[in-house]
Structure formats: C-alpha cells, structure tokens
Amino acid sequence: MISNLSAPERILVMPNTELPKAIALSEEISQYLAQKHINHRVYFYQYEHLMPAPDLLGWDVILTVGGDGTLLRVGHLCVPLGLPLLGIQAGRLGFLSELSETTWQEGLEQLLAGQYHLEERLTLGAELVRQGEPTQKWDVINEVVVSRGHIVRPIEIRVDLNEGYMTSYIADGLIISTATGSTAYALAVGGPILPPELRNMLVLPIAPHLSLDRAVVLAEGAEVTLRAQCDHEAVLSVDGMGPVALKPTDFVHIAANPNSLRMVRFGEPNYFYRRLAAMMQNNPILKQNNYD
C-alpha cells in the first residue's frame, strides 16, 4: 500500500555510534542525499552519554542506522514531536527496521518521490506515583516491566484496571506491552504476537507461580495500575532502560499515549508477517555469533 505523501526536504540521519558498519553506511547515505541536493545532516548521537537530547524540530524525517535498539532510543525522541521514523538495519536484530544495507537506496528513492505510507503505532504513557505524586514519566514504545530485583524470589504484583481490581500475580515480574513490544521481551517469555496496528495492551507474567499463567489482551482504552507487594526489592523498567527501585507504597499507572510512533513503510500490509516468519526461521543473532 503506497500513498502519495509529501517528499521530505530535510532529513536527519542518526547512526548507532557503537557500530562501525552503521557509521560507514551513514556516510554512504549522506553522499547519496548530497547528490540529490537534499538538506540533511548526520548526527552522531550517543543516547546514553550526551545530554540534552538533540533538537529535532524542523526535520521532516529521522533515519536511524543500526538495530532495533537504536530505533527505540531515537523513537523516544520522535514520539512527542510526531516525527516520522525510518529504520535502516545495520545491527544484529531488525524487527522494526524497514530497510537494510542492500535496500536503503531503493527505499530512499521511494521516500524522496513521496511513495510511502506512515504506520501509526500505539505507544503508552507510564508514570511512577510516590506518596500520591507523579515522580517520573515515560513514553513507552515496547513495554513496562515490574519485576523482582537482584534477589531470586518471586514478588506479588496487584493489577487494577479502570474498572477496578483485576488479579494479583505471584511471579518474577509482569510485562505490560504494546503490539510493537509483542515481538520483544513479551515474545521471549511466550506471549502472543500482535499485529502492529492493534491499539491494545498485553498483560503477561514472567515465570508465574500458582497464578494466572496466560497472556491477557486488554480492550483499547484500558488503563492499568501496578503495585508490587513484597518484603524485598522490586524494580520498574521501561523499554529496557535502567531499573528504578520501587518503594512499598509506590504504584505505576499506564494508559494509552495520545502520541503514536510514526514509522515510514513502503511495502504491503502483510510485510509484518513475512518479516516475522523470516526472523523466526533464520535468527540473525545466532548467525552472527556462529551458533548452529
């Protein structure tokens, strides 16, 4: 499904600075865009070390060059601004990336001709509430996880919906995932795979003990509150970021985010299933590490 949209005039390229292949590929992309007389810049952004975040206002499309981790990190900057994101694979894993090191030129030709469409993916808003006051907030692309800390002992996690009490889990942790996140941590612990256009949340326990052991898909518009109840450490993590220690009276509130992750796509809607099947049958991480 190709739509005739406006051709971008200003493109920002953001490679993973820890991948030499991504840096080299970004230089090739820059040369290509210069030949096309496209206003662009290559921004070597070190997400973990450089603050404040780069100013993305004024750009039409952001290109990430790396793996899914790179796209997620840059995606957190793009979501609040509604900026379209196009991933070019140069890392180990690329569920989210649209192009590869062999297809990027063909894809950019379509982009510059306005022959693409935008895929709107649900993101979540999560906030940590401590002593009745929100202390930290996040835009969530993949998942929110409440789990045990370094002590290897299950915790109890109470789940309340906007309609009231749902259930409590005794488990190593609990994942609240978007459809995008259903191919990430949720997939690793046996959850179902949701197509990217779904605007539902997935509730999935991690190693449940004498508790509900099935994934639950919540209706669109649901709101979730999580409370960890234990006498040892419990932590909160968002999209694989560093854990935040939870206090006994803390709770985490999660709801749909009004801002979506906007991703540039060129193929037909069934691209997701074809790519998923290829990934599952030919794991690129195992290939890269020479595992059989």
URPE-V120155 format. One record per residue. N is the residue number from 0. RES is the residue in three letters. SS is DSSP state (h for helix, s for strand, l for the rest). PSI is psi in whole degrees, 0 to 359 (* if undefined). D_CENTER is the distance of its C-alpha to the mean C-alpha in Angstrom with 1 decimal. Layout:
N/RES/SS/PSI/D_CENTER
N/RES/SS/PSI/D_CENTER
This chain:
0/MET/l/108/23.3
1/ILE/l/130/23.9
2/SER/s/152/24.5
3/ASN/s/97/26.7
4/LEU/l/174/24.7
5/SER/l/135/25.7
6/ALA/l/130/25.5
7/PRO/l/142/23.7
8/GLU/l/338/26.2
9/ARG/s/119/24.1
10/ILE/s/130/21.3
11/LEU/s/127/19.5
12/VAL/s/125/18.5
13/MET/s/99/16.3
14/PRO/s/159/16.7
15/ASN/l/113/15.7
16/THR/l/351/19.1
17/GLU/l/358/19.3
18/LEU/l/108/19.5
19/PRO/h/323/23.0
20/LYS/h/323/22.1
21/ALA/h/321/19.4
22/ILE/h/315/22.0
23/ALA/h/318/24.6
24/LEU/h/323/22.6
25/SER/h/324/21.8
26/GLU/h/320/25.6
27/GLU/h/318/26.3
28/ILE/h/320/24.0
29/SER/h/317/25.7
30/GLN/h/319/29.1
31/TYR/h/314/28.3
32/LEU/h/325/27.2
33/ALA/h/320/30.3
34/GLN/h/331/32.5
35/LYS/l/1/31.1
36/HIS/l/41/31.9
37/ILE/l/130/28.4
38/ASN/s/117/27.8
39/HIS/s/171/24.9
40/ARG/s/144/24.0
41/VAL/s/119/22.2
42/TYR/l/113/20.6
43/PHE/l/85/20.4
44/TYR/l/119/17.9
45/GLN/l/99/17.7
46/TYR/l/319/14.7
47/GLU/l/341/16.3
48/HIS/l/336/19.8
49/LEU/l/120/20.3
50/MET/l/146/20.8
51/PRO/l/176/20.8
52/ALA/l/153/17.8
53/PRO/l/152/19.1
54/ASP/l/113/20.5
55/LEU/l/358/18.6
56/LEU/l/139/21.1
57/GLY/l/347/23.2
58/TRP/l/149/21.0
59/ASP/l/322/20.5
60/VAL/s/142/17.6
61/ILE/s/125/15.4
62/LEU/s/126/15.3
63/THR/s/141/13.2
64/VAL/s/109/15.2
65/GLY/s/215/13.9
66/GLY/l/196/11.4
67/ASP/h/326/7.8
68/GLY/h/319/7.9
69/THR/h/314/9.7
70/LEU/h/320/7.5
71/LEU/h/315/4.6
72/ARG/h/315/7.9
73/VAL/h/327/9.6
74/GLY/h/325/7.2
75/HIS/h/334/8.2
76/LEU/h/329/11.6
77/CYS/h/326/11.6
78/VAL/h/310/10.6
79/PRO/l/336/13.8
80/LEU/l/352/15.8
81/GLY/l/24/14.8
82/LEU/l/133/14.8
83/PRO/s/145/14.1
84/LEU/s/133/11.9
85/LEU/s/118/13.3
86/GLY/s/132/12.0
87/ILE/s/121/15.1
88/GLN/s/122/14.9
89/ALA/l/15/16.9
90/GLY/l/202/15.3
91/ARG/l/324/15.6
92/LEU/l/136/12.8
93/GLY/l/58/11.6
94/PHE/l/324/10.2
95/LEU/l/334/8.4
96/SER/l/142/11.2
97/GLU/l/326/14.1
98/LEU/s/166/17.0
99/SER/l/181/18.5
100/GLU/l/347/21.3
101/THR/l/346/23.8
102/THR/l/359/22.6
103/TRP/h/323/21.3
104/GLN/h/317/24.8
105/GLU/h/318/25.2
106/GLY/h/318/21.9
107/LEU/h/328/22.7
108/GLU/h/318/26.2
109/GLN/h/319/24.7
110/LEU/h/313/22.5
111/LEU/h/344/25.6
112/ALA/l/359/27.6
113/GLY/l/17/25.3
114/GLN/s/76/24.8
115/TYR/s/172/21.2
116/HIS/s/163/19.3
117/LEU/s/127/16.3
118/GLU/s/122/13.8
119/GLU/s/117/12.8
120/ARG/s/137/9.8
121/LEU/l/135/10.1
122/THR/l/165/8.4
123/LEU/s/157/10.3
124/GLY/s/127/12.7
125/ALA/s/141/13.8
126/GLU/s/140/17.1
127/LEU/s/123/19.3
128/VAL/s/124/22.8
129/ARG/s/125/25.7
130/GLN/l/41/29.3
131/GLY/l/1/28.5
132/GLU/s/134/26.6
133/PRO/s/126/22.9
134/THR/s/331/22.3
135/GLN/s/145/18.7
136/LYS/s/149/15.9
137/TRP/s/147/12.2
138/ASP/s/129/9.8
139/VAL/s/123/7.0
140/ILE/l/315/3.8
141/ASN/l/292/4.0
142/GLU/s/158/7.5
143/VAL/s/133/10.7
144/VAL/s/127/13.2
145/VAL/s/125/16.9
146/SER/s/172/18.9
147/ARG/s/159/22.1
148/GLY/l/225/22.7
149/HIS/l/345/24.9
150/ILE/l/126/27.5
151/VAL/l/78/27.2
152/ARG/l/136/28.2
153/PRO/l/161/26.4
154/ILE/s/162/25.7
155/GLU/s/132/26.3
156/ILE/s/117/23.5
157/ARG/s/135/24.8
158/VAL/s/122/22.8
159/ASP/s/138/24.1
160/LEU/s/174/23.2
161/ASN/l/338/24.5
162/GLU/l/350/27.4
163/GLY/s/196/28.2
164/TYR/s/134/28.0
165/MET/s/295/26.1
166/THR/s/175/26.6
167/SER/s/142/26.3
168/TYR/s/140/24.9
169/ILE/s/112/26.5
170/ALA/s/173/23.8
171/ASP/l/335/22.1
172/GLY/s/180/19.1
173/LEU/s/135/17.2
174/ILE/s/131/13.6
175/ILE/s/112/12.6
176/SER/s/151/9.7
177/THR/l/175/8.6
178/ALA/l/322/9.6
179/THR/h/316/6.3
180/GLY/h/351/6.2
181/SER/h/344/9.8
182/THR/h/13/9.7
183/ALA/l/237/8.4
184/TYR/h/319/10.5
185/ALA/h/321/12.0
186/LEU/h/322/13.3
187/ALA/h/333/14.8
188/VAL/l/18/16.9
189/GLY/l/19/18.2
190/GLY/l/166/16.2
191/PRO/l/158/16.6
192/ILE/l/123/14.4
193/LEU/l/138/13.8
194/PRO/l/147/14.0
195/PRO/l/338/11.3
196/GLU/l/349/13.9
197/LEU/l/140/14.5
198/ARG/l/51/14.1
199/ASN/l/159/14.8
200/MET/s/147/13.6
201/LEU/s/129/14.2
202/VAL/s/123/16.3
203/LEU/s/119/16.8
204/PRO/s/153/19.1
205/ILE/s/116/19.1
206/ALA/l/62/22.7
207/PRO/l/147/24.5
208/HIS/l/113/28.2
209/LEU/l/42/30.5
210/SER/l/172/27.8
211/LEU/l/121/26.1
212/ASP/l/17/24.4
213/ARG/l/150/22.7
214/ALA/l/146/19.4
215/VAL/s/127/19.9
216/VAL/s/122/18.2
217/LEU/s/151/18.9
218/ALA/l/152/20.3
219/GLU/l/135/18.6
220/GLY/l/357/19.3
221/ALA/l/150/19.6
222/GLU/l/143/19.3
223/VAL/s/139/19.0
224/THR/s/129/20.7
225/LEU/s/134/20.5
226/ARG/s/123/23.4
227/ALA/s/127/23.9
228/GLN/s/104/27.6
229/CYS/l/167/29.0
230/ASP/l/14/31.5
231/HIS/l/185/29.3
232/GLU/l/135/26.0
233/ALA/s/148/22.8
234/VAL/s/159/19.5
235/LEU/s/136/16.3
236/SER/s/139/13.0
237/VAL/s/122/9.7
238/ASP/l/39/6.5
239/GLY/l/9/9.3
240/MET/l/171/11.2
241/GLY/l/143/15.0
242/PRO/l/149/16.6
243/VAL/s/123/18.6
244/ALA/s/136/21.9
245/LEU/l/138/22.8
246/LYS/l/160/26.4
247/PRO/l/328/28.3
248/THR/l/2/28.4
249/ASP/l/154/24.7
250/PHE/s/160/22.5
251/VAL/s/125/18.9
252/HIS/s/133/18.6
253/ILE/s/131/15.5
254/ALA/s/168/15.8
255/ALA/s/141/14.3
256/ASN/l/133/13.4
257/PRO/l/341/15.8
258/ASN/l/130/13.4
259/SER/l/161/11.2
260/LEU/s/119/8.7
261/ARG/s/116/11.5
262/MET/s/135/11.4
263/VAL/s/129/14.7
264/ARG/s/149/16.1
265/PHE/l/333/19.6
266/GLY/l/185/20.3
267/GLU/l/163/21.4
268/PRO/l/332/19.3
269/ASN/l/7/20.0
270/TYR/h/323/18.1
271/PHE/h/314/15.2
272/TYR/h/323/17.9
273/ARG/h/316/19.7
274/ARG/h/320/16.8
275/LEU/h/314/15.9
276/ALA/h/318/19.6
277/ALA/h/318/20.0
278/MET/h/315/17.2
279/MET/h/330/18.7
280/GLN/h/345/22.2
281/ASN/l/69/21.7
282/ASN/l/116/19.2
283/PRO/h/334/18.8
284/ILE/h/317/18.4
285/LEU/h/320/21.7
286/LYS/h/317/23.3
287/GLN/h/327/22.5
288/ASN/l/9/24.0
289/ASN/l/36/26.9
290/TYR/l/145/26.5
291/ASP/l/*/28.5
